[in-house]
Amino acid sequence: MISFEKAGEDNVSGKILWRLINENGEIHTHRYTEGLKSENVNPLFRRRKVVDISTVTKIEEAKELMKLGWEYKTVFPATLENIPHYVLVKRE
């Protein structure tokens, strides 16, 4: 189980700083960030940031964006008529 521990307070903003503690009382670190600390990390396995999000109403528009390198994420009814909106993201 992971819990939070108060780590201090930011003097400028006044916000409380927290850190994650694992079940052994040690500071929790994510496996992904641990791998980045080593020097032999292959850059192909790094996460790519989302740089743009697009929602389209027609499947043809979604297919065209996918041909241009966009990734399909989900479909959701966004209007009262329940017209599906396709959500696509573009990554670096």
Stockholm file with secondary structure:
# STOCKHOLM 1.0

chainA/1-92         MISFEKAGEDNVSGKILWRLINENGEIHTHRYTEGLKSENVNPLFRRRKVVDISTVTKIEEAKELMKLGWEYKTVFPATLENIPHYVLVKRE
#=GR chainA/1-92 SS CCEEEEEEECTTTCCEEEEEECTTSSBCCCHHHHHHHSTTCCGGGSCCCEEEEEEESSHHHHHHHHHTTCEEEEEEECSTTCCEEEEEEEEC
#=GC SS_cons        CCEEEEEEECTTTCCEEEEEECTTSSBCCCHHHHHHHSTTCCGGGSCCCEEEEEEESSHHHHHHHHHTTCEEEEEEECSTTCCEEEEEEEEC
//
